[in-house]
Structures are given as structure tokens and as C-alpha cells.
Amino acid sequence: MTAFARRALVASPTAPAQAAAAELREMGDWVPLDQADVVIALGGDGFLLQTLHAALERPGSGAPVFGMNLGTVGFLMNEWRHHGLDARLDRARPFKVVPLSMTATTVDGRTRTLPAINEVSLLRETRQTANIQVTVNDRVVLDSLACDGILVATPAGSTAYNLSASGPILPLGSALVALTPISPFRPRRWRGAILPDKARIGLRILDASKRPVSAVADQREIRDVAEVRIEMDRGRELTLLFDPEHALDDRITMEQFIA
């Protein structure tokens, strides 16, 4: 008997994911998300992020997620196969994912806190360069960063937007976060930093009314921010399950050697 007897099924609205979900529904019984031992997610990496965010919003939802790729890249997904699911779940390797917590204060004084599994990114809203002061553990480390933006990435998200912005790839379990500028202009030679994941990162927008900046936690945006504070949220740990041959930690490491 598998340890994951009670399973919930979620699928992207795309035609391939819906067709795959129809196949699986005919092969067994499924339970609601709040009763599940494991969640089977069908779609791409973006849909997996949505599934994980939905879990963060359900109190007490600690069920691991086993994703199967019916999207494009599927970096965080297992291969789609409709057969042998019991054996795959029994052999699956767990990976813990700790989200970031972003607290953003807007120019008009409103404050909102959002989780981010991949990254928190700050982006200029107009043609004018953003001007951002950076603090680490309440110490000013950059008085003024002129740039298109800046992001903070987890190891799980380091191969996504962070890598596209020339940020470092962080191995899973490294207890690090990447602080990566996006198209930096001044200081010219600053290319980012690798920080302990215990660090508290502050980003204050200088002249926020003239040079507006938005803050994005994965896929959710807050516009016209004045200040953003970012730290790991260790009370909201998530679990992803992978086929042993998928070896997510090895895939992340090997991304460093892809030309």
C-alpha cells in the first residue's frame, strides 16, 4: 500500500493537461485538496507555481506535490506518464522548498505581504532608470543602484528569471539566496551578491514618485512601491516530489555547464 493513498488532482486549463487529467480520473478515486496526502499537478512550471501558491493560502496544507509536465519547459516537473503512478510515488524523492516573504510598502503608505517561491523582482515602470538603495540586515550596502531593476532568488528559482539576468545558479540545500541586478548602470562593476538565506534584504526606492517601481512576487505585482523587505519564511515550507531519475538537484547543478 502506497503512503500516498489519498490523492488530489489539479490540472492546467490547457487541452493537453485536461486530456491527461481525464485519463487519470478514470484510473482511480480522487479526494479534495484539503483531504489529500499528495497532490498530482498536471501542466507546466507556471502551473506548478500556481499550485504551490494555492497550498500556501490553505491553512494546514502540507501535502507534497508531484508534478507531471504537460507544458513547455517543465524544469520543475516529472515526465508525464499515465501508468505506474503508485510505484513512482513510492520511489519519489522529496525536495523542500522554503518561500520568500515580501513585504511591500507603496508610495501612498499601504503595506502588503506576499510569498514568492522563485523570486521577488523589482522593475522600473517607466522609461526612467530605477534608483534603489540596498540594505542587508539593516546595513546599507549600496547607497544607490541605478538599474532597470533587481531581484532576490531562491535556489529553486535561481535557474529562472535570475539566470536570465546573469545571476548565479544556487544548488538546492545551499542555504543561500541570490541578489541580482537587472541591467545595472551604476555602479558599473556590481554584478550582484550571494547571501545567506537568513539575511534580511531591504530595497528602498529613491525618488519613487519620479521613478516609479513595481514589486513582483513570482506572478503577483504591486505597483508604485516605496520600500520592499524580503526574508525567508521558514514557517511555510513546501515539499516537491520527483522521480529518482529526475534528480532536480543534479539538473540545477548541470545548468551551469549548458552553453
N, C-alpha and C positions, 0 to 999 in steps of 0.2 A: 504494500500500500504506500503510495507516494505521500510525502509530508505535506504536499500542497493539494489536498483533496477538494477544498472549496475554491473555485476559480471564478474570477470575474473577467469578462471580455469587453474590451473597448477597441474601437476602430476608427481610423480617419474616414472622413466622408468621401474620399476618392473611390472611384469604381473598383480598382484592384483590391483595396483594403476591405471594401464592403463585400466583394465576392468571396474573399478569403474568410471573412467573419461568418458568412452564410455557411461555408463548408464546416467550420469548426462548431458552429451551433448545432449542427446535425449529428455531431460525433460525441456529444456529452451534455451533462447538465451544467448550468452556469448560475452563479449567485450574484446578488447585488454587490457593489463595490464595498459597502460597509460591512459585509459578512465574509469577505474573501481572505484566503490565506496567501493568494498570489494574484496578480493582475497580468493578463495577457494583453499586450498592446500591439495593434497592427497598424503600420503606417511608416513614416519616415522619422528622422531625427527631430524635426519640428513638432510632430505629433507626440513623440515621446516626452519632449519638454512640457507640452501642454498637460499630458497625463501626470507627470511629476508635480507640476504646479497645482493641479486639481487635488492631488494627495496632500499637499501642504495645507490646503484650505479645508480639509476634512479633519476635525479633531480626532486624535487617536488612530489615524490611518497609517499603520506601519507595514502594510503588506508590500513585499518586494514586487518589482515589475520585471517581467520577461518580455522584451520587445522583439517583434519579428518584422523584418524590413519589407515594406511594400511601397517605399518611397524612392528617392533618388540615390543619395549617398549611403545613408544607413550606417554611419560610423558607430553609433551607439546601439545598433540593433543586431539581433541574430538573424541568420538566414531564415527565410520563410519556407517552412515545410509543414504540411498538414498532418503528417503521420509521426508517430513516435514521441508525442508530446510528454507522456508520463516519464519515459526514460530520460528525456532531455532535462526535464525539471529536476529529477533526482540527481543528475550529474552536474547541474548548473553551478557555476562559481559565483558567489556574491561579491559585489563591489559596493562599498559605502560611499555615498555622495553627501557632502555637507554643503548646504547652500550658503550664499552670501546674504546678508541683510542690508538693504539700502534704505537709509532714512534721508529723504529729500525735503528741504525747506524751500518754498517758492519765494519769488520776489515780493508777493503780497502777504507773506507770512504763514501760509498754510504748510502743514507738515504731513507727510505720508510715508509709510514704511512698506517696502515690497521685498520679496525674496528673489534671488537670482541663482540659478543652478550653473549656468555657463559663465556669464559675465555681467557686470554693471558697466555701461558705457555712457560718457558724456559727450555730446555732439553739438557743434555750433548750429544755430537755427537760421542764420543769415549768411551773407557773403563775407561778413566781417569775421576775422580771426577771433577765436575764444581766448580769454586771458584768465588763467586758473592758478590759484595758489594751492600748493600741495602740502599737507601735513601727514606725518606718521607718528602715531601715539602722542598727538597734540604738539609735536615739534615741527616747526616749519622747515621743510627740506628743499622746497623750491618756492622762492618768493613769487615768481611769475613765470608761467609756462604759456607761451603763445603757440597755439596749435589749432587744428580742426577739432580735436577732442582728446579724450584719454579714457582708458578702460582698466578695470580690475577683473582678472580672470581666475577661475578656479582651475585645478588640474584637469577636471573633466571638460572644461570649456577652453582649455589652452590651445586646442587644435582647431578652434572655430574662428571667430572674428579676431581673436588675439593673434593667431598665426598669420592671418591675412594682413594684420597691421605690423608684421615683422616682430611680434613678441615671441618669447621663448616657449618651448613645449615643456610642460611640467609633468613628470611621472606621477601616476596615481600613488597616493600614500606618501608623497614628498613633504606634506605639511607646509606647502608654500603657496603663495598667490603671485600672479604677475601683474605689475603696474606698467602699462604700456601706453605711450603717447600715440596719437593718431595725427600723422602729418605734422610733426613739430617744426616750428620755425625758430623760436628762441627758448631755451638755449640750444644751439645747433647740434651740439655733440651729445646731448642727453637722449638716450635710446630706451630709457625705462629702467625698471628695477625689479628684482625678485625679493619678495619679503616673506618672513614667517607668517603663517596663516593666523597667528594670534594678533597680528598688527591691526591697529585701528587707523583707517585711512580717512582723511578729511580732504575734501575738494571744495574750495571757496571760489565762486565766480567773481572776478574783479570787473567792476563796471557792468553789472549784469543787465541793467536796463538798456544800455547802448549795444552790448554784445551778448545777446540772449543765447542761452544754452539749455538743451533738454537733457534729461537723465533717463536712461532706458535700462530696466532690469529684465534681462532676456528679451521678452517681446512686449513689455508694457512700459509706456512712455509717460513721463511727467515733464511738462514744458515750463520754460521760464524759471529755472531753479536758481537759487542764490547760494545754496550750500548743500553738499551731499556728504553723508558719513557712511562708511562701509566697514563691516566686520563679518566674520564667520558666525553663523547661527548654529551652534552645536546642539541645541535642543531640538532640531528639526531634521535629523539625519535620515536619509533615504537609502534604499537598497535596490541596486540593479542586479539582475541575474544574467549570466552569459554562458553559452556553450563553452566547454573547456578549450575547444579548438579556436574559439573566437579570441580569447586572451586579450581583453581590452588593454590591459597594462602594457603588453608587448606591442600592440598596434600603435599605441600612443608613443612608445619609445621609438619604434621604427619610422614614424613620421619624420623624424629628424634626418633620415637618410634618403628621403624622396626628393628628387631633383625637380 
